[in-house]
Amino acid sequence: MMKHRILSALALAGFAMVGAQPVLAQVVKVDGSSTVYPITEAVAEDFQKAKKNAVKVTVGISGTGGGFKKFCRGEIDVSDASRPILKAEMEACKQAGIQYYELPVAFDAITVVVNPKSFLKDISVEQLKAMWEPAAQGKVSKWNQINPAWPDAPIKLFGPGADSGTFDYFTEAVVGKAKSSRGDYTASEDDNVLVQGISRDVNAIGYFGYAYYAENTGKLKALPVIEKTGKAGIAPSEKTVLDGSYQPLSRPIFIYVNAKSLDKPEVKEFVEYYMKEGAKLAKEVKYVPLPAKAYTVNLEHLAKKKLGTVFGGNAEVGVTIEALQKREGSL
C-alpha cells in the first residue's frame, strides 16, 4: 500500500517510472483563458493517462491577456485564448522572437446569466450596452433606468476581468469596441467566482462562457438575447451556435502554440492529441465542437508550418471557421 502511495505521489509530482527508477516527466506548460480551460484540462487529463504520466501537462488560468503575456515571454508552450491575439501581443511576440500557430478548438456561446429568481425573461443587445458601456459608470445603477417597467432595484453586475478574452469579445460585440466597459462591477478571471456571486443575488446579472452556465443550471438562468428590436430572443445552445442564430455572442476559441515548443516531441504529441480528441472532449465539457474538417485543417496547417494569426491583430464578430481557415496568417 505504501509503495503504491509513493508511486502515485511521484506521478502527481511529475515523475514517471522507468524500470524501478523515478525520472522527471517531460512537461507541457499551458496557461491563459478560463473559458478555454475546461477543454484543455480535459485533453490534458486524457493525454497524461494515455502517456502513463510520462508527460505532465500543467494548465493555468491567468486569463487570455495574462496567458499571452507569458506566451510572448517564452514562459509557456501553449496559450489558451478566448479571442484572437491582438496587435500589441503580436508585437511583443515578434520582439521576443516567438513564432506561433493559431488553432481554433471549439465554439463558445458567451452566456448572459441571472439569478433563477430574477424577473428577466430575456435581454436585448441594446439593453446590455446601456448597462455595460463606459458612460453607464456611476450613472446607471438601477434596473428601471434601463427599462421603466423594470423594478426600482439595484443592478449588481458581474463579469470577467480586463485580462479576459471573454471581456474583450463581449465589449466588442455589445458595446462596439473591445475593452470598452464600465469598471464598477465585480470582476474576476475565475468564472466560478462569478457563478457564486450571481447565484446568491436576485438582482445580479453577468456573463461568461457557456460551459460555466451548463455546469450550474440549477443555480443560474440563461437569458435569450435579442439581437435587434422586433426579433425574438435566442437562447445559447449547440443548435443556435451552429446555425448562426445566436448572435452576436457566439465565437470560436483557440489555442496558440509556440513554434519552437512544437519541436519538442511531448508538445507535438499533446497538440496532435488535442486536434484528434478535442471535438469529443469539447462536447463532454459542454462546448460546441468545430466541424470535423476544421481539426483536420489545423493538423494540415501544423504540417505545412502555416504560422501566425489570420485576424491581423483585430477582434472580429460573426466570422465563420471555414472563412478563417482559408485566410493567410501573419506574425
N, C-alpha and C positions, 0 to 999 in steps of 0.2 A: 504493500500500500504506500509506504513512504517513498519507495523508488518511483512509483507511478506519479506521486505528487511532485517529486523533484523534476521528473521529465516534463510534466505539464507546466511547471513554473518556468523551466528553461524555454519551452515553446512560447509561452506568453512573453517572456523577456526578449524574444527574438533569436533564440538559439535553435539550431536543428541538430539532430543526432546523425553522425557519420560513423558507422560501426558502433563502438562503445564510447566515442568521444563527442562531447558537445562542441559545435563550432558556431560562430556568429552567423546568423542568417543574413542573406542579402536583403537590402531594404529598398523599397519604393516609397518615396515621400510625396504625399498629396496634401493639398490644403486649398482653401477657398470657400466657395458658396455653400451656405447652409441649405439652399434649395436643392443643389445637385448632390449634396452629401448622402441622402438615403440610398441613391442608386450606387454611387461609388463605394459606399460602405458595404452594400450587399455584394457587389462584384468582388471587393477586396476579401470579404469573408470566404466566399466560394473559391476564389483563386488560391488563397492560403491553404485551404483544405486540400485542393487539387494538387498543390505543390508539397503537401505534407509538412507545412511550416518551414520549408527550406527558404522561402521568401517571406519577408514580413512587409506588409503594406500599412503605413501609418496614414490616417486620414484626419486632417484638422478642419476646423470651421472658423476661419477668420473673416468670412465674407468674400465676395468676388474681388473687391478692391484690395483687401488685405492679402488675398491669395496672389493676385498679380504683382503686388509689391515684392513678395517673397520669390515668386517665379522669375521676375526680371532681375533679381539679385543672384539668381542661380542657386537658391537655397532648397528648392523642391523640384521634383521631376515632372509633376503633373499639377495643373491648376484647374480646379472646378470653377465653372463660371456660368452664372445665370443671365449673362448678357455678353455681347462681343467685347473684345479688347478695345480700349479707347486710344485715341491718338497719343496722349501723354504716356500711357503704358507701353504703346508700341515704341515710342522714342526711348523710354527707359530700358526696354529690352535691347534695342539697337545699340545704345551706348555701352551696354554690358556684353555685347556680342552674343546675345541669346536669340537663336532662331527657333521656330516652333511650328507645330501642326495644330490646326483648329479643327476639332472633330465634334459635330453635333451628336448628342447621345439620346435625346428624348424630347418630347413636347411637355410643356408645363402650362397649366392654366393658373395665372395669378388669381387667387380667390379672395373675394371681399366677404368678410365674415362678421357676424354679430352674435351676441348672446342669444340663446334659444328663446328667451322671453322677450326679445326686442319687438317693438311694434312694426319694424320694417319688413316688407314683403319682397321688395326689390329696390334697386337704386340705379339712377342714370349716371352716365359719364359726366354730364353737366353738373349734377349734384356732387359727385365725387370731387370734381375740380373745385367747386365752390368751398368745399370742406378742406381740401389739401393744398391749394395754391398758396404761395408766399403771402399774398395780400390778405389771406384769412387770419394770419397770425395776430393774436391779441384782439381780434375783432369778432370772428365767428366762433362762438363758444357754446351756443345752444342750438338744439335741433330745429326750433321754429324759425331760426334765422336762415335756414336752408329752404324750408317749406313752412309757411304759416300754419298749415294744417297739422304739422308735427308738434310734439309736446314741448312745453316750455321747461326743458330739462337739459342738463349739461351734456355736451358731446365729449366722450372720452376716447381719444384717438390712440391707436396702437399701430406700429409699423416697423419695418426693418430700418437699421441704421444707415448712415450715409456711405458706408463701405460695401453695402449690399447691392448686388446686381439687380435684385428684385425692386429695390428702391429706385434705381436708375430707370428700369424699364417701365415701372408704374408711372413715374413722373413724366416720362417721355410720352406714354400712351394717353395719360389722363390730363396732365397739365399742359403738355405740348413741348416741354423742354426737360431733358434729363437733368436730374439733381435739383430741379426747381420745386421746392416744397417748403411749407411752414416747418419750423423747427420745434414748436412747443407741443410735442406729443411724446408718448412713451415709446422709446426706440430700443431695439435690441437686435444683435446679429444672430441670436439664438431664437429660432421661431417657437420653440417650446415655451419660452418666457412670454411671448405674445399670446399663445394659446391660453396659458393660465390667466393672464390679465383680462382677456376678453371674456373668458368663461365665467369670471367672477363678478362682472359688472353689466347690469342690464342696459346701461347707456353707452356701452363700448362698441366700437367698430374698428376694424383693422384689415390688413391684407398680408398675404404670404403665399408660398407655393401650395399647390393643390394637395400634395401628399400629407402636409401637416393638418389640413382640414379632414382629409379622408381617414386619418388615424384618430380623429377626435370628433366624429359626427354626433356623438352623444352630448358633447359639451358646447358645440358651436352650430350656428345656422349659416349656410352659404347663401348669399343673395344673388338672384338673377340680375344681370347687368343690362341696362337699356342703352344701346349704342347711340341711337338717335331718337329724338322726340317723335312719338307716334308709333315707334316699333315696340314689339313685346320684349320683355326682359329674357335673356338667355342664361340659363344656369351652366356652370362649368361641369363638364363631363368628358369622357373619352370621345363620345359621339360628336359633341359640339366643337371640340378641339379639332378633330379630324375633318369634319365637314366645313370648317372655317367659319361657323356661325358665332362662335364665342369670341367676339371682337370688342375692343382691341387688346384684350388681356391674355391671349394665348401666344406662346412664344417657344422657339427652340432653346434648349440649354446645352452646354458644351463642356468638353474637357480640352485643355491646351497641353500639349506635350513638348517638353524641351527636346530639340532635335539631337543634341549631344547625349542626353539621357537615353534616347531611344537606341543608341549604340550598345547600351548595357543589356545583356540578354534578359535579365529579370524585368526590366521596364518594358522591353519589346513584347515579352510574353504576356505581361499584365495588360498592356494596351490591346493586344490582339485578342486576348480573352474577353476584354470589355466589349469589343466590337462583335464578338461571336455570341456572347451570353447576355449582353446589355439589354436587348429587347425583352427577353423573358424576365429579367430581374427588374427592369423599369416597371413592367406591368405588376410584378409582385409588390412593389413599394408604392403602387397607385399612381404612377406616371403613365403617360401615353407613349408607347414605343413609336419610333420612326418607322416608315415603310422599310421592309427587309432590305430593299435595294440600297437604301441610304447607308447602312452599315457596311455593305459590300463596297460601295463607292469610297467610304472612309478608308478601308483597307487598301484600295487601289491608290488612293492619294498618298498613303504612307509608303507603298511600294515604289511609286513614281517620284517620291520626295517633293510633293506639292506643299511647299512651305507657305506660312503667312496666313493672314485673315482675308476673307472675301468681303468684309464690311468697310474696309478703309478707315477704321477708327471711329465710325459713326454708328449710333444706335438706329435700328430700323424697326418699324412696327408693321406687322401684317405680311411679312415676306415668307415664301414657301421654301421648303427644304430642297425641292427639285431645282428651283431657280438658283438657290445659294450654291449648290454643289457644281453648277456649270460655270460659275464665275472663276476668274483668275485670282490668285491670292497675292497679297502684298505684305511686306515686312516693315 
